[in-house]
Amino acid sequence: MSIAKRIVKNTAWLYGAEIVGKILQFILIMAIARHYGASTFGQYSFAMTFTLIFSMFVDLGMNSLLIREVAKNKKRAPKYLSNLLFIKFILGILCFIVIFIVINLAEYPMEIRFLVYSFGIYNIFFQILELLKSFFKAYEFMHLDSVIKVSEKIMTTGAALILVALGYSILTVSYAFIVSAFLAILFSLLLIAKKISRFVADIDREFIMKFLKMSVPFAAGLILYTVYFRADVLLINFLKGSVSTGVYSSAFQFVELILFIPLFVSIAVFPLLSHAYSHSRERFWKMYNKLMKALCIAGVPIVVGTLILGDRFILLFFGSEYSDAGRVLKILVVFTFLNFFNQFHNTVMVSMNWEKKLITLMGVVFILNLCLNYFFIPSFSIFGAAYVKVFSEIAYFVGALIIIHPKIDIAALLVLLKTFFVGAVLFVIVMYAAHLNLFFLIFIAALSYALLVLLFKIFSDEDFSLMSEIVRR
């Protein structure tokens, strides 16, 4: 198989699995939120977020580093397998002990503590599963990675939905997550033994310490971003309780669905940007301008649609109990729009080998975010948390521009202004037709926006050429 065909095949497997996984996850969360109500859904969101943040110390960026190192020398796969599984096992035990101590010191009610224990086990299992899947990525067995990912999501969603329908408690539902992750781990180990390497007990202390040292930059960025992205849920729960946590989390589910767009774009353009920065700075900045424009074009209709229809989205998917989430979603969509560019700027800085500057920026914005949340949430509750997310993302955007200092040409700025004008026209169209059926209105809005983009010639032939190259990648 040619390199081009292999890239297309691998990308299709990965992106397809990611999309299916996101949809299944959204369906399950929607069912939990509607069936149990905002208070219990808030407990679920808190327990999942709390344990997810701690589980980052089980990951420590090792998965990404593993892919790079095994891809370089596949003969060392058995050594990586035995040593990294050992590391994950030890870190997993330590992680659970820390979770147990912290949640008990916080004096949460017993039912929340048990829910945290359960999701703590699940997220530790999930990190072990991600490690095993990294071996498939390193060997370019993307179909196996995708099959495991989708299988685990299908098992979790199917079992959890049955338990929800039968009226079991949210704690019992959490067991479906644990069992599905454990079965996925066993399945992954069997596939690794068959396709890659059998497990060999070869624990090497020097090897482990060297690998952990190499993973520090990966770990720092991962932990900072995860805490920055998730900490508001913990603070809302601590300061305002489970109901507010549930309402806020329901709005944030839409954000998580949308943010796969810049993630996919960043993955696709990283090789292009890295090559261009090394060989042609002129092409690099030209690509930068065009990709910023493309992200703006993709983000504008999302902002417009959510500002007008956010309440209807919440009512349709989560129900009237979450009505305040509509206002939160309208604030968070601004954060989402800015995050389109900030994820791209992360990729730009990595392609320029500016990882230390990137981590410094993350650290500064992380501290700013925590401080603002501490002052805004007590006074403005979930709306304060949403505004803080927007303020933090603005700070991140400005900081990234100061660091990168991009060469933005006048033509690109004019196109951005035209895009915002088209967005304003779309806003009027959607407002005028807001009484129509929601799905028919979305179709009309998408068609209108596409025609406006063509009418105002926002995309040039050169833009289409670059987009085609990205799609091919």
C-alpha positions in Angstrom: 0.0 0.0 0.0 1.3 3.5 -0.9 2.1 6.0 1.8 -0.7 8.3 0.6 -3.3 5.5 0.8 -2.0 4.4 4.2 -2.4 7.9 5.5 -5.9 8.2 4.2 -6.9 4.8 5.6 -5.4 5.5 9.0 -7.0 9.0 9.2 -10.4 7.6 8.2 -10.2 5.0 11.0 -9.1 7.5 13.7 -11.5 10.3 12.8 -14.4 7.9 12.2 -13.9 6.3 15.6 -13.6 9.7 17.3 -16.9 10.9 15.8 -18.7 7.7 16.7 -17.3 7.8 20.2 -18.4 11.5 20.7 -21.9 10.7 19.5 -22.3 7.7 21.8 -20.9 9.7 24.7 -23.3 12.5 24.1 -26.3 10.1 23.9 -25.3 8.5 27.2 -24.8 11.9 29.0 -28.1 13.2 27.6 -29.9 10.1 29.0 -28.3 10.4 32.4 -29.1 14.1 32.6 -32.8 13.7 31.6 -33.4 10.6 33.7 -31.8 11.5 37.0 -32.2 15.3 36.9 -29.7 18.2 37.4 -28.6 17.3 41.0 -27.6 13.7 40.2 -26.2 14.7 36.8 -24.1 17.3 38.7 -22.8 14.5 41.0 -21.9 12.5 38.0 -20.1 15.4 36.3 -18.2 16.3 39.5 -17.1 12.7 40.1 -16.0 12.2 36.5 -14.1 15.5 36.3 -12.5 15.2 39.7 -11.1 11.7 38.9 -10.2 12.6 35.3 -7.9 15.4 36.6 -6.1 13.1 39.0 -5.8 10.4 36.4 -3.6 12.8 34.3 -0.9 11.9 36.8 -1.3 8.3 35.6 -0.8 9.4 32.0 2.0 11.9 32.5 2.2 12.4 28.8 3.7 8.9 28.4 1.2 7.8 25.7 2.3 10.4 23.2 6.0 9.8 24.0 5.5 6.0 23.6 4.1 6.4 20.1 7.2 8.4 19.0 9.7 6.1 20.6 8.2 2.7 19.5 7.7 4.1 16.0 11.5 4.7 15.9 12.4 1.2 17.1 9.7 -1.4 17.1 12.1 -4.1 18.4 11.9 -2.4 21.8 8.1 -2.7 22.0 8.3 -5.7 24.6 10.5 -3.6 26.9 8.2 -0.6 26.6 5.1 -2.8 27.2 6.4 -4.4 30.4 7.9 -1.3 31.9 5.1 1.1 31.1 2.4 -1.2 32.3 4.4 -1.5 35.5 4.6 2.3 35.8 0.9 2.7 35.1 0.0 0.1 37.7 2.0 1.8 40.4 0.8 5.3 39.4 -2.7 4.0 39.3 -2.6 2.7 42.9 -1.0 5.9 44.1 -3.6 7.9 42.2 -6.5 6.1 43.8 -5.0 6.5 47.3 -4.7 10.3 46.7 -8.3 10.4 45.3 -9.5 8.5 48.4 -7.7 10.9 50.8 -8.7 14.1 49.1 -12.4 13.3 48.7 -12.6 12.2 52.3 -10.8 15.3 53.6 -13.3 17.4 51.6 -16.1 15.7 53.7 -18.5 15.1 50.8 -21.6 13.0 51.4 -21.1 9.2 51.3 -23.0 8.7 48.0 -20.7 11.2 46.2 -17.6 9.6 47.8 -18.6 6.2 46.5 -19.3 7.6 43.0 -15.8 9.2 43.1 -14.2 5.9 44.0 -16.0 4.2 41.2 -15.1 6.7 38.5 -11.6 6.9 39.9 -11.2 3.2 39.1 -12.7 3.7 35.7 -10.4 6.7 34.8 -7.3 4.7 35.9 -8.4 1.8 33.8 -9.0 4.2 30.9 -5.5 5.5 31.1 -4.1 2.0 31.0 -6.3 1.3 28.0 -5.0 4.5 26.3 -1.4 3.2 26.8 -2.2 -0.1 25.2 -3.9 1.7 22.3 -0.8 3.8 21.8 1.1 0.6 20.7 -1.4 0.2 17.9 -0.8 3.8 16.8 2.9 3.3 16.9 2.6 0.3 14.6 0.0 2.2 12.4 -2.7 -0.4 13.3 -5.2 2.4 13.4 -8.1 0.0 12.6 -7.3 -1.9 15.8 -7.2 1.3 17.9 -10.5 2.4 16.4 -12.2 -1.0 16.9 -11.2 -1.0 20.6 -12.3 2.6 21.1 -15.7 2.1 19.5 -16.2 -1.3 21.1 -15.5 0.2 24.6 -17.9 3.1 23.9 -20.6 0.7 22.6 -20.3 -1.5 25.7 -20.3 1.4 28.1 -23.2 3.2 26.4 -25.3 0.0 25.9 -24.9 -1.3 29.4 -25.3 2.1 31.1 -28.5 2.9 29.1 -30.0 -0.5 30.1 -29.2 0.2 33.8 -30.7 3.7 33.5 -33.9 2.4 31.8 -34.2 -0.2 34.6 -34.1 2.5 37.2 -30.8 1.7 38.9 -28.8 4.4 40.8 -26.1 6.4 39.1 -23.5 4.5 41.2 -24.7 1.2 39.7 -24.5 2.9 36.2 -20.9 3.8 36.9 -20.0 0.1 37.2 -20.8 -0.2 33.5 -17.9 2.2 32.8 -15.5 0.1 34.9 -16.5 -3.3 33.4 -16.4 -2.0 29.8 -12.9 -0.5 30.3 -11.6 -3.6 32.0 -12.9 -5.8 29.1 -11.4 -3.4 26.6 -8.0 -3.8 28.4 -8.2 -7.6 28.2 -9.1 -7.4 24.5 -6.2 -5.0 23.8 -3.7 -7.2 25.6 -4.9 -10.2 23.5 -4.5 -8.2 20.3 -1.0 -6.9 21.3 0.1 -10.5 22.1 -1.1 -11.6 18.7 -0.1 -8.7 16.5 2.8 -7.0 18.2 4.5 -8.7 21.2 3.9 -11.1 24.0 4.3 -9.7 27.5 7.8 -10.2 28.9 8.7 -9.4 32.6 11.6 -7.1 32.1 11.4 -4.3 34.7 14.3 -1.9 34.2 14.6 0.9 36.9 17.1 2.9 34.8 14.9 2.7 31.7 11.8 3.8 33.7 13.5 6.8 35.2 14.9 7.9 31.8 11.4 7.5 30.2 9.7 9.5 33.0 12.3 12.3 32.6 11.6 12.4 28.9 7.9 12.6 29.4 8.0 15.7 31.7 7.3 18.3 28.9 4.4 16.2 27.7 3.1 15.8 31.2 3.3 19.5 32.1 1.3 20.6 29.0 -1.3 17.8 29.5 -1.9 18.4 33.2 -2.1 22.2 32.8 -4.5 22.1 29.9 -6.7 19.5 31.6 -7.0 21.4 34.8 -7.5 24.7 33.0 -10.3 23.1 30.9 -12.0 21.2 33.7 -11.4 23.0 37.0 -14.5 25.2 36.8 -16.7 22.2 37.2 -15.0 21.3 40.5 -15.2 24.9 41.8 -18.9 25.2 40.9 -19.6 22.0 42.7 -17.7 23.1 45.8 -19.1 26.6 45.9 -22.6 26.2 44.5 -23.6 22.5 44.7 -24.6 19.7 42.5 -27.6 21.3 40.7 -25.5 24.2 39.4 -22.8 21.7 38.4 -25.4 19.7 36.4 -26.8 22.7 34.6 -23.3 24.0 33.7 -22.1 20.6 32.6 -25.1 20.2 30.3 -24.2 23.3 28.4 -20.5 22.3 28.2 -21.4 19.0 26.5 -22.1 21.0 23.3 -18.8 22.7 23.6 -17.0 19.3 23.8 -18.9 18.1 20.7 -17.9 21.2 18.7 -14.2 21.3 19.7 -13.3 18.2 17.7 -13.3 20.4 14.7 -10.1 22.5 15.6 -8.6 19.3 17.0 -8.8 17.5 13.7 -7.6 20.5 11.8 -4.6 20.9 14.1 -3.7 17.2 13.7 -4.0 17.4 9.9 -1.9 20.6 9.5 0.9 19.9 12.0 3.1 18.1 9.4 2.5 20.8 6.8 3.3 23.6 9.2 6.4 21.9 10.6 7.8 21.3 7.1 7.0 24.8 6.0 8.6 26.4 9.0 11.8 24.5 8.4 12.0 25.1 4.6 10.0 28.2 3.7 8.9 30.9 6.2 7.0 32.7 3.5 4.9 29.6 2.9 4.5 29.1 6.6 3.0 32.5 7.2 0.8 32.2 4.1 -0.6 28.9 5.5 -1.0 30.6 8.9 -3.2 33.3 7.4 -5.3 31.0 5.3 -5.9 28.5 8.2 -6.9 31.4 10.5 -9.4 32.4 7.9 -10.7 28.9 7.5 -11.2 28.5 11.2 -13.0 31.8 11.3 -15.3 30.7 8.5 -16.0 27.4 10.3 -16.6 29.2 13.7 -18.8 32.1 12.7 -22.0 30.0 11.8 -21.6 28.1 15.1 -21.5 31.3 17.1 -24.5 32.8 15.2 -26.6 29.6 15.5 -25.9 29.1 19.2 -26.6 32.7 20.1 -30.0 32.5 18.6 -30.9 28.8 19.1 -28.9 27.8 22.2 -32.1 27.7 24.4 -33.8 25.4 21.9 -30.8 23.1 21.8 -30.8 22.7 25.6 -34.6 22.2 25.7 -34.5 19.6 23.0 -31.6 17.5 24.3 -31.7 18.0 28.1 -35.2 19.3 29.0 -36.7 22.3 30.8 -35.0 21.5 34.1 -31.8 22.8 32.4 -33.2 26.0 31.0 -30.5 28.2 32.6 -28.0 26.2 30.6 -29.2 28.0 27.4 -27.8 31.3 28.7 -24.6 29.6 29.8 -24.2 28.0 26.3 -24.6 31.4 24.6 -21.6 32.6 26.7 -19.5 29.5 26.2 -19.9 29.6 22.4 -17.6 32.7 22.5 -15.1 30.6 24.4 -15.5 27.8 21.8 -14.9 30.2 18.9 -11.7 31.5 20.5 -10.6 28.0 21.3 -10.7 27.3 17.6 -7.8 29.7 17.2 -6.0 28.8 20.4 -5.8 25.1 19.6 -4.4 26.1 16.2 -1.9 28.4 17.9 -0.7 25.5 20.1 0.0 23.5 17.0 1.8 26.5 15.5 4.1 26.9 18.5 4.9 23.2 18.6 5.7 23.3 14.8 8.1 26.2 15.6 9.7 24.1 18.5 8.5 26.6 21.1 7.1 24.0 23.5 8.6 25.8 26.6 6.9 29.1 25.6 3.7 27.2 25.1 3.8 25.6 28.6 4.6 29.0 30.1 1.6 30.5 28.4 -0.6 27.6 29.7 0.7 28.1 33.2 0.0 31.9 33.3 -3.5 31.5 31.9 -4.1 28.5 34.2 -3.4 30.7 37.3 -5.4 33.6 35.9 -8.4 31.2 35.3 -8.3 29.8 38.8 -8.1 33.3 40.4 -11.0 34.7 38.3 -13.1 31.6 39.0 -12.5 32.0 42.8 -13.9 35.6 42.6 -16.6 35.2 40.0 -18.3 31.9 40.8 -19.4 32.9 44.4 -21.1 36.1 43.0 -22.3 35.0 39.5 -22.5 31.2 39.9 -22.4 29.3 36.6 -22.6 32.4 34.5 -19.5 33.7 36.2 -17.7 30.5 35.4 -18.8 30.8 31.7 -17.5 34.5 31.5 -14.2 33.5 33.2 -13.8 30.8 30.5 -14.2 33.5 27.8 -11.8 36.0 29.6 -9.2 33.3 30.0 -9.4 32.3 26.4 -9.1 35.9 25.3 -5.9 36.2 27.5 -4.6 32.9 25.9 -5.3 34.3 22.4 -3.6 37.6 23.1 -0.6 35.8 24.7 -0.3 33.5 21.8 -0.3 36.4 19.3 2.4 38.2 21.4 4.6 35.0 21.5 4.1 34.0 17.8 4.0 37.6 16.5 2.4 36.4 13.2 2.9 38.2 9.9 -0.7 38.9 9.0 -1.2 40.4 5.5 -3.9 43.1 4.7 -5.7 40.8 2.4 -6.3 38.3 5.2 -7.6 41.0 7.5 -10.1 42.2 4.8 -11.3 38.6 4.3 -11.8 38.2 8.1 -13.9 41.4 8.1 -16.0 40.1 5.2 -16.5 36.9 7.1 -17.8 38.8 10.1 -20.1 40.8 7.8 -21.5 37.5 6.3 -22.0 36.3 9.9 -24.1 39.4 10.6 -26.2 38.7 7.6 -26.6 35.1 8.6 -27.7 36.3 12.1 -30.5 38.4 10.5 -31.6 35.4 8.4 -31.7 33.0 11.3 -33.5 35.6 13.6 -36.1 36.1 10.9 -36.7 32.4 10.4 -36.3 31.4 14.1 -40.0 30.2 14.3 -39.3 27.3 11.9 -38.6 23.7 12.8 -35.2 23.5 14.4 -33.6 21.0 12.1 -35.1 22.7 9.0 -33.8 26.0 10.2 -30.3 24.5 10.7 -30.5 23.3 7.1 -31.6 26.7 5.8 -28.9 28.5 7.8 -26.1 26.2 6.5 -27.3 26.6 2.9 -27.6 30.4 3.3 -24.1 30.6 4.8 -22.5 28.5 2.1 -24.1 30.7 -0.6 -23.0 33.9 1.2 -19.4 32.6 1.4 -19.5 31.9 -2.3 -21.2 35.2 -3.2 -18.7 37.3 -1.3 -15.8 35.2 -2.7 -14.3 34.6 0.7 -12.5 31.5 -0.5 -10.0 31.9 -3.3 -8.7 29.1 -5.6 -5.5 29.1 -3.5 -7.5 28.5 -0.4 -9.4 25.6 -1.9 -6.0 24.1 -3.0 -4.7 24.3 0.6 -7.9 22.9 2.1 -7.8 20.0 -0.4 -4.2 19.3 0.8 -5.4 19.2 4.4 -8.4 17.0 3.6 -6.1 14.6 1.8 -3.8 14.5 4.9 
